[in-house]
C-alpha cells in the first residue's frame, strides 16, 4: 500500500463506521423529542 491508498481506505472505513452511528443518533433524537413533547 502507498500512503495515499492507506489513507483513502482509512477514511472509507471511518465513513462506513460513522454512517450507521449518525443515523442511529438521528433516530434516537426524534424518538426522545416525541417522548418529551
PQR file of N, CA, C, O and H, with PARSE charges and radii, in Angstrom:
ATOM      1  N   UNK A   1       0.836  -1.211   0.000 -0.4000 1.5000
ATOM      2  CA  UNK A   1       0.000   0.000   0.000 -0.0000 2.0000
ATOM      3  C   UNK A   1       0.864   1.252   0.000  0.5500 1.7000
ATOM      4  O   UNK A   1       1.883   1.324   0.687 -0.5500 1.4000
ATOM      5  N   UNK A   2       0.438   2.234  -0.782 -0.4000 1.5000
ATOM      6  CA  UNK A   2       1.084   3.530  -0.669 -0.0000 2.0000
ATOM      7  C   UNK A   2       0.389   4.315   0.432  0.5500 1.7000
ATOM      8  O   UNK A   2      -0.658   3.903   0.930 -0.5500 1.4000
ATOM      9  H   UNK A   2      -0.389   2.175  -1.340  0.4000 1.0000
ATOM     10  N   UNK A   3       0.971   5.444   0.811 -0.4000 1.5000
ATOM     11  CA  UNK A   3       0.396   6.236   1.897 -0.0000 2.0000
ATOM     12  C   UNK A   3      -0.981   6.754   1.517  0.5500 1.7000
ATOM     13  O   UNK A   3      -1.895   6.763   2.343 -0.5500 1.4000
ATOM     14  H   UNK A   3       1.821   5.780   0.406  0.4000 1.0000
ATOM     15  N   UNK A   4      -1.135   7.186   0.262 -0.4000 1.5000
ATOM     16  CA  UNK A   4      -2.426   7.727  -0.175 -0.0000 2.0000
ATOM     17  C   UNK A   4      -3.501   6.649  -0.154  0.5500 1.7000
ATOM     18  O   UNK A   4      -4.632   6.906   0.259 -0.5500 1.4000
ATOM     19  H   UNK A   4      -0.393   7.178  -0.408  0.4000 1.0000
ATOM     20  N   UNK A   5      -3.156   5.448  -0.594 -0.4000 1.5000
ATOM     21  CA  UNK A   5      -4.136   4.357  -0.618 -0.0000 2.0000
ATOM     22  C   UNK A   5      -4.567   3.975   0.791  0.5500 1.7000
ATOM     23  O   UNK A   5      -5.750   3.741   1.038 -0.5500 1.4000
ATOM     24  H   UNK A   5      -2.237   5.239  -0.929  0.4000 1.0000
ATOM     25  N   UNK A   6      -3.615   3.913   1.713 -0.4000 1.5000
ATOM     26  CA  UNK A   6      -3.962   3.544   3.088 -0.0000 2.0000
ATOM     27  C   UNK A   6      -4.815   4.625   3.734  0.5500 1.7000
ATOM     28  O   UNK A   6      -5.740   4.318   4.486 -0.5500 1.4000
ATOM     29  H   UNK A   6      -2.654   4.103   1.512  0.4000 1.0000
ATOM     30  N   UNK A   7      -4.513   5.886   3.448 -0.4000 1.5000
ATOM     31  CA  UNK A   7      -5.326   6.984   3.973 -0.0000 2.0000
ATOM     32  C   UNK A   7      -6.729   6.926   3.410  0.5500 1.7000
ATOM     33  O   UNK A   7      -7.701   7.163   4.127 -0.5500 1.4000
ATOM     34  H   UNK A   7      -3.762   6.135   2.837  0.4000 1.0000
ATOM     35  N   UNK A   8      -6.840   6.612   2.127 -0.4000 1.5000
ATOM     36  CA  UNK A   8      -8.148   6.503   1.489 -0.0000 2.0000
ATOM     37  C   UNK A   8      -8.955   5.371   2.116  0.5500 1.7000
ATOM     38  O   UNK A   8     -10.135   5.540   2.420 -0.5500 1.4000
ATOM     39  H   UNK A   8      -6.050   6.420   1.545  0.4000 1.0000
ATOM     40  N   UNK A   9      -8.320   4.225   2.308 -0.4000 1.5000
ATOM     41  CA  UNK A   9      -9.004   3.090   2.930 -0.0000 2.0000
ATOM     42  C   UNK A   9      -9.444   3.436   4.349  0.5500 1.7000
ATOM     43  O   UNK A   9     -10.528   3.040   4.779 -0.5500 1.4000
ATOM     44  H   UNK A   9      -7.361   4.088   2.061  0.4000 1.0000
ATOM     45  N   UNK A  10      -8.607   4.171   5.074 -0.4000 1.5000
ATOM     46  CA  UNK A  10      -8.930   4.554   6.444 -0.0000 2.0000
ATOM     47  C   UNK A  10     -10.132   5.481   6.474  0.5500 1.7000
ATOM     48  O   UNK A  10     -11.026   5.316   7.304 -0.5500 1.4000
ATOM     49  H   UNK A  10      -7.727   4.492   4.724  0.4000 1.0000
ATOM     50  N   UNK A  11     -10.158   6.460   5.567 -0.4000 1.5000
ATOM     51  CA  UNK A  11     -11.287   7.398   5.536 -0.0000 2.0000
ATOM     52  C   UNK A  11     -12.571   6.686   5.129  0.5500 1.7000
ATOM     53  O   UNK A  11     -13.639   6.986   5.664 -0.5500 1.4000
ATOM     54  H   UNK A  11      -9.432   6.594   4.893  0.4000 1.0000
ATOM     55  N   UNK A  12     -12.482   5.748   4.190 -0.4000 1.5000
ATOM     56  CA  UNK A  12     -13.655   4.969   3.789 -0.0000 2.0000
ATOM     57  C   UNK A  12     -14.153   4.126   4.959  0.5500 1.7000
ATOM     58  O   UNK A  12     -15.359   4.021   5.182 -0.5500 1.4000
ATOM     59  H   UNK A  12     -11.614   5.504   3.755  0.4000 1.0000
ATOM     60  N   UNK A  13     -13.231   3.527   5.702 -0.4000 1.5000
ATOM     61  CA  UNK A  13     -13.603   2.729   6.871 -0.0000 2.0000
ATOM     62  C   UNK A  13     -14.288   3.604   7.917  0.5500 1.7000
ATOM     63  O   UNK A  13     -15.266   3.187   8.536 -0.5500 1.4000
ATOM     64  H   UNK A  13     -12.251   3.612   5.521  0.4000 1.0000
ATOM     65  N   UNK A  14     -13.770   4.820   8.112 -0.4000 1.5000
ATOM     66  CA  UNK A  14     -14.394   5.754   9.050 -0.0000 2.0000
ATOM     67  C   UNK A  14     -15.810   6.102   8.618  0.5500 1.7000
ATOM     68  O   UNK A  14     -16.721   6.138   9.445 -0.5500 1.4000
ATOM     69  H   UNK A  14     -12.975   5.159   7.608  0.4000 1.0000
ATOM     70  N   UNK A  15     -16.001   6.359   7.321 -0.4000 1.5000
ATOM     71  CA  UNK A  15     -17.331   6.688   6.808 -0.0000 2.0000
ATOM     72  C   UNK A  15     -18.297   5.536   7.026  0.5500 1.7000
ATOM     73  O   UNK A  15     -19.426   5.741   7.470 -0.5500 1.4000
ATOM     74  H   UNK A  15     -15.261   6.329   6.649  0.4000 1.0000
ATOM     75  N   UNK A  16     -17.854   4.331   6.714 -0.4000 1.5000
ATOM     76  CA  UNK A  16     -18.708   3.149   6.885 -0.0000 2.0000
ATOM     77  C   UNK A  16     -19.062   2.955   8.358  0.5500 1.7000
ATOM     78  O   UNK A  16     -20.169   2.525   8.681 -0.5500 1.4000
ATOM     79  H   UNK A  16     -16.937   4.164   6.353  0.4000 1.0000
ATOM     80  N   UNK A  17     -18.120   3.271   9.251 -0.4000 1.5000
ATOM     81  CA  UNK A  17     -18.368   3.100  10.681 -0.0000 2.0000
ATOM     82  C   UNK A  17     -19.268   4.205  11.220  0.5500 1.7000
ATOM     83  O   UNK A  17     -20.091   3.958  12.102 -0.5500 1.4000
ATOM     84  H   UNK A  17     -17.221   3.620   8.989  0.4000 1.0000
ATOM     85  N   UNK A  18     -19.119   5.429  10.696 -0.4000 1.5000
ATOM     86  CA  UNK A  18     -19.839   6.571  11.259 -0.0000 2.0000
ATOM     87  C   UNK A  18     -21.243   6.732  10.700  0.5500 1.7000
ATOM     88  O   UNK A  18     -22.111   7.294  11.367 -0.5500 1.4000
ATOM     89  H   UNK A  18     -18.450   5.630   9.980  0.4000 1.0000
ATOM     90  N   UNK A  19     -21.481   6.245   9.480 -0.4000 1.5000
ATOM     91  CA  UNK A  19     -22.811   6.408   8.885 -0.0000 2.0000
ATOM     92  C   UNK A  19     -23.924   5.781   9.719  0.5500 1.7000
ATOM     93  O   UNK A  19     -24.899   6.470  10.021 -0.5500 1.4000
ATOM     94  H   UNK A  19     -20.775   5.789   8.938  0.4000 1.0000
ATOM     95  N   UNK A  20     -23.828   4.503  10.107 -0.4000 1.5000
ATOM     96  CA  UNK A  20     -24.898   3.919  10.931 -0.0000 2.0000
ATOM     97  C   UNK A  20     -25.030   4.624  12.278  0.5500 1.7000
ATOM     98  O   UNK A  20     -26.134   4.751  12.808 -0.5500 1.4000
ATOM     99  H   UNK A  20     -23.037   3.944   9.861  0.4000 1.0000
ATOM    100  N   UNK A  21     -23.907   5.082  12.833 -0.4000 1.5000
ATOM    101  CA  UNK A  21     -23.952   5.780  14.117 -0.0000 2.0000
ATOM    102  C   UNK A  21     -24.729   7.077  14.005  0.5500 1.7000
ATOM    103  O   UNK A  21     -25.561   7.373  14.863 -0.5500 1.4000
ATOM    104  H   UNK A  21     -23.010   4.978  12.403  0.4000 1.0000
ATOM    105  N   UNK A  22     -24.473   7.859  12.960 -0.4000 1.5000
ATOM    106  CA  UNK A  22     -25.181   9.130  12.794 -0.0000 2.0000
ATOM    107  C   UNK A  22     -26.663   8.891  12.557  0.5500 1.7000
ATOM    108  O   UNK A  22     -27.501   9.622  13.085 -0.5500 1.4000
ATOM    109  H   UNK A  22     -23.797   7.619  12.264  0.4000 1.0000
ATOM    110  N   UNK A  23     -26.996   7.866  11.760 -0.4000 1.5000
ATOM    111  CA  UNK A  23     -28.402   7.527  11.521 -0.0000 2.0000
ATOM    112  C   UNK A  23     -29.070   7.126  12.830  0.5500 1.7000
ATOM    113  O   UNK A  23     -30.200   7.526  13.108 -0.5500 1.4000
ATOM    114  H   UNK A  23     -26.315   7.272  11.331  0.4000 1.0000
ATOM    115  N   UNK A  24     -28.363   6.335  13.631 -0.4000 1.5000
ATOM    116  CA  UNK A  24     -28.895   5.903  14.923 -0.0000 2.0000
ATOM    117  C   UNK A  24     -29.140   7.100  15.833  0.5500 1.7000
ATOM    118  O   UNK A  24     -30.159   7.159  16.521 -0.5500 1.4000
ATOM    119  H   UNK A  24     -27.445   6.010  13.405  0.4000 1.0000
ATOM    120  N   UNK A  25     -28.205   8.057  15.838 -0.4000 1.5000
ATOM    121  CA  UNK A  25     -28.370   9.245  16.668 -0.0000 2.0000
ATOM    122  C   UNK A  25     -29.569  10.069  16.229  0.5500 1.7000
ATOM    123  O   UNK A  25     -30.294  10.598  17.072 -0.5500 1.4000
ATOM    124  H   UNK A  25     -27.378   8.009  15.278  0.4000 1.0000
ATOM    125  N   UNK A  26     -29.791  10.188  14.930 -0.4000 1.5000
ATOM    126  CA  UNK A  26     -30.943  10.940  14.420 -0.0000 2.0000
ATOM    127  C   UNK A  26     -32.238  10.264  14.849  0.5500 1.7000
ATOM    128  O   UNK A  26     -33.175  10.937  15.278 -0.5500 1.4000
ATOM    129  H   UNK A  26     -29.202   9.758  14.245  0.4000 1.0000
ATOM    130  N   UNK A  27     -32.298   8.947  14.736 -0.4000 1.5000
ATOM    131  CA  UNK A  27     -33.499   8.204  15.142 -0.0000 2.0000
ATOM    132  C   UNK A  27     -33.742   8.367  16.636  0.5500 1.7000
ATOM    133  O   UNK A  27     -34.877   8.586  17.062 -0.5500 1.4000
ATOM    134  H   UNK A  27     -31.537   8.401  14.387  0.4000 1.0000
ATOM    135  N   UNK A  28     -32.686   8.262  17.432 -0.4000 1.5000
ATOM    136  CA  UNK A  28     -32.819   8.435  18.881 -0.0000 2.0000
ATOM    137  C   UNK A  28     -33.288   9.838  19.222  0.5500 1.7000
ATOM    138  O   UNK A  28     -34.131  10.021  20.100 -0.5500 1.4000
ATOM    139  H   UNK A  28     -31.765   8.084  17.086  0.4000 1.0000
ATOM    140  N   UNK A  29     -32.741  10.837  18.522 -0.4000 1.5000
ATOM    141  CA  UNK A  29     -33.118  12.226  18.781 -0.0000 2.0000
ATOM    142  C   UNK A  29     -34.595  12.441  18.493  0.5500 1.7000
ATOM    143  O   UNK A  29     -35.292  13.075  19.286 -0.5500 1.4000
ATOM    144  H   UNK A  29     -32.056  10.689  17.808  0.4000 1.0000
ATOM    145  N   UNK A  30     -35.083  11.925  17.375 -0.4000 1.5000
ATOM    146  CA  UNK A  30     -36.500  12.061  17.033 -0.0000 2.0000
ATOM    147  C   UNK A  30     -37.370  11.339  18.054  0.5500 1.7000
ATOM    148  O   UNK A  30     -38.424  11.842  18.444 -0.5500 1.4000
ATOM    149  H   UNK A  30     -34.518  11.411  16.731  0.4000 1.0000
ATOM    150  N   UNK A  31     -36.931  10.158  18.488 -0.4000 1.5000
ATOM    151  CA  UNK A  31     -37.684   9.369  19.455 -0.0000 2.0000
ATOM    152  C   UNK A  31     -37.821  10.133  20.773  0.5500 1.7000
ATOM    153  O   UNK A  31     -38.908  10.193  21.348 -0.5500 1.4000
ATOM    154  H   UNK A  31     -36.075   9.749  18.172  0.4000 1.0000
ATOM    155  N   UNK A  32     -36.716  10.717  21.250 -0.4000 1.5000
ATOM    156  CA  UNK A  32     -36.751  11.445  22.519 -0.0000 2.0000
ATOM    157  C   UNK A  32     -37.548  12.735  22.402  0.5500 1.7000
ATOM    158  O   UNK A  32     -38.229  13.127  23.349 -0.5500 1.4000
ATOM    159  H   UNK A  32     -35.833  10.669  20.782  0.4000 1.0000
ATOM    160  N   UNK A  33     -37.474  13.399  21.253 -0.4000 1.5000
ATOM    161  CA  UNK A  33     -38.254  14.625  21.051 -0.0000 2.0000
ATOM    162  C   UNK A  33     -39.749  14.309  21.076  0.5500 1.7000
ATOM    163  O   UNK A  33     -40.540  15.074  21.627 -0.5500 1.4000
ATOM    164  H   UNK A  33     -36.921  13.080  20.483  0.4000 1.0000
ATOM    165  N   UNK A  34     -40.130  13.186  20.481 -0.4000 1.5000
ATOM    166  CA  UNK A  34     -41.541  12.780  20.511 -0.0000 2.0000
ATOM    167  C   UNK A  34     -41.968  12.455  21.941  0.5500 1.7000
ATOM    168  O   UNK A  34     -43.079  12.790  22.353 -0.5500 1.4000
ATOM    169  H   UNK A  34     -39.487  12.565  20.034  0.4000 1.0000
ATOM    170  N   UNK A  35     -41.098  11.811  22.684 -0.4000 1.5000
ATOM    171  CA  UNK A  35     -41.422  11.429  24.058 -0.0000 2.0000
ATOM    172  C   UNK A  35     -41.557  12.651  24.956  0.5500 1.7000
ATOM    173  O   UNK A  35     -42.452  12.704  25.800 -0.5500 1.4000
ATOM    174  H   UNK A  35     -40.196  11.539  22.350  0.4000 1.0000
ATOM    175  N   UNK A  36     -40.683  13.626  24.783 -0.4000 1.5000
ATOM    176  CA  UNK A  36     -40.713  14.833  25.616 -0.0000 2.0000
ATOM    177  C   UNK A  36     -41.919  15.680  25.260  0.5500 1.7000
ATOM    178  O   UNK A  36     -42.618  16.169  26.148 -0.5500 1.4000
ATOM    179  H   UNK A  36     -39.956  13.583  24.098  0.4000 1.0000
ATOM    180  N   UNK A  37     -42.175  15.859  23.959 -0.4000 1.5000
ATOM    181  CA  UNK A  37     -43.305  16.686  23.517 -0.0000 2.0000
ATOM    182  C   UNK A  37     -44.599  15.886  23.514  0.5500 1.7000
ATOM    183  O   UNK A  37     -45.654  16.419  23.170 -0.5500 1.4000
ATOM    184  H   UNK A  37     -41.608  15.461  23.238  0.4000 1.0000
TER
END
